[in-house]
Amino acid sequence: MSYVKYEQKDFVGVVTIDREKALNALNNEVLCDLEAVIDAVDVDKTRCLIITGAGAKAFVAGADIAAMCNMTSEEGRAFSAKGNAVFRKIEKLPIPVIAAVNGFALGGGCELALSCDIRIASENAVFGQPEAGLGITPGFGGTQRLARTIGVGKAKELIFACRNVKADEALQIGLVNAVYPADQLMDEAMKLAKRISENAPIAVRQCKKAINMGLQMDIDSAVALESELFAACCGTQDQRNAMTAFCEKRKHDPFINK
Ligand code: CAA
């Protein structure tokens, strides 16, 4: 039985971490299941992915503390490497990924949300990196992605002080893009995913690549990369279709990912 469920709804894939009894905490098995699901996503048929947690209480309440309790340094290194490898796969998926954060997103849960492109949250969501209070550092990319997302000073405050933030503050500091009542979260995630999947898939992918890769480069290299990705869109059937329709003052045909 897998701890991670997958559902395909037209062009949108929905991934649900399903270990509700432990608030969807991530042990090695859950990470392996998540990796298998991510590896199996058909990126030719899927234009946007949503990741969420099972139940009404938690997105993911962190890495599994019971599983880490007696870890040696060597085991800790392997566990952190595993989580980082899986989350990096999510980050590097060619299609956009939305985290629909439906409750606690602590430690590894906050880190999972940060490896997604866009985060939206329910009003009961709580974010934080409580690791220093457990005698460890964040281990699945939190020190890096939280600082890159909300800025170094704010990330250090939350990580050093183990201060959790509720949804309204997460919105205010730019950790999430929007907050919705819990019963509307998945509908809103689906609306956003559908809106993304109605745009030219090749162009959307190149935009993701340009932003993610470009942010790691100096500005000259980054705009050169953008030129290359722009060039790769020119001449595609979807580009011709959209621009011809604009020039002819009519709606374009549906995009075909070619
Ligand atoms: N690991 C293992 N089990 C967890 C868990 C976790 N991270 N979070 C919750 N659970 C389990 C609880 O042990 C409990 O199990 P039992 O019913 O068998 O006792 C069940 O989920 C329900 O949790 P609570 O009874 O604690 O629920 P609550 O409503 O009282 O509290 C909570 C909710 C505040 C989220 C609390 O569960 C909590 O603080 N969890 C831990 C959060 C945390 O510290 N996460 C960071 C982990 S470290 C990490 O993630 C490292 C990394 O970067 C790799």
Residues whose N, C-alpha, C, O or C-beta is under 5 A from the ligand:
A	BS01	CAA	K21 A22 L23 A25 A61 G62 A63 D64 I65 A66 F104 L106 G107 G108 P130 E131 T137 P138 G139 F140
